[in-house]
Amino acid sequence: MGSWRDKTMVLFLWLSVIYVCKISAEFQRFEHPTKGDGTLRFLVVGDWGRKGEFNQSRVAFQMGRIGEELDIDFVVSTGDNFYDNGLKGEDDPNFLHSFANIYTANSLQKQWFSVLGNHDYRGDAVAQLSPFLRQMDSRWLCLRSFVVDAEIAELFFVDTTPFVDEYFSDPGEHKYDWRGVSPVDTYTAQVLNDLELALEESRARWKIVVGHHAIRSVGHHGDTQELVDQLLPILQANDVDLYVNGHDHCLERISDNKSPIQFLTSGAGSKAWRGDVDKSNKENLKFFYDGQGFMSVRLTQSDVEIIFYDVFGRVLHEWTTSKHQLHLEM
Ligand SMILES: *[C@@H]1O[C@H](CO)[C@@H](O)[C@H](O)[C@H]1NC(C)=O
């Protein structure tokens, strides 16, 4: 007992455990080859599933039109996919009424990459991750955290709902489906660890992180302090270019004051017009719109172009810059 041999053995076992954990914990990865012209184009919509109501259908129609114009590669959903309380199960007809039968335009028959929002966790969250939904509509792909390698860009999808303390400490009348998430501290630590690894390993020209909750927002919910504290430092340290989210039912762009990161909210897929803006939090706010709409992203090796549209497909805000310029400004 206690010989160097025992100690070496114990150390060896621990190292194996750590090694295995790192490997098995990696985010699932998907390759999405681009069209070969070196550009990437996609739409972003969030907070949408209301059976077409609250202008969801109008937003969907304009997404189809703009999607055609841009010849998009895929669509990103920033969560709160189904209101009010996610899906009831794999065979909930809301999947058809709020997704499959709404986004019917030709240009939207592309892969949809989705994360879960807090409202999705109020139903059967696991159902949204099910391959059964992918059989019903092959566009659908929703997972908790994963990576999409789209050649010039890598997109890192992060499950942000479990980070928000309030859902655990003060759930009110809501019931959350925390299956697969408990114990939550271990879960969130693992997510951050995996994200950091994936970002460090990334050789992509553009790094884009997608979550449901905002890091920075002047809208109804405001900043998500847990993400400011835990997620933002990892993004700042790893040359992330864009953080894209929903949650606040608005469209907005805010710049970071410590890095080139742009905080982009696209959470206006259906119900909007909350009318409350936190004026005290307006630092670096570049654009805010309280109504419905969506966002497009166009990337080349050198440039990024972000456009926000309203329910009529009108351009509300356009922001273009080069990677070079973005980093010069900091
Ligand atoms: C639908 O969009 C129009 C135009 O922005 C707006 O005036 C109207 O209030 C919206 N309807 C709902 C239910 O939000």
The ligand as an ORCA input file, in Angstrom:
! r2SCAN-3c Opt
* xyz 0 1
  C     -48.265     42.216    -37.977
  O     -47.367     43.132    -38.607
  C     -47.889     44.431    -38.794
  C     -46.843     45.222    -39.551
  O     -45.631     45.316    -38.852
  C     -48.235     45.064    -37.466
  O     -48.790     46.337    -37.661
  C     -49.211     44.160    -36.717
  O     -49.437     44.684    -35.435
  C     -48.653     42.751    -36.613
  N     -49.628     41.884    -36.004
  C     -49.412     41.262    -34.840
  C     -50.526     40.390    -34.345
  O     -48.393     41.380    -34.185
*
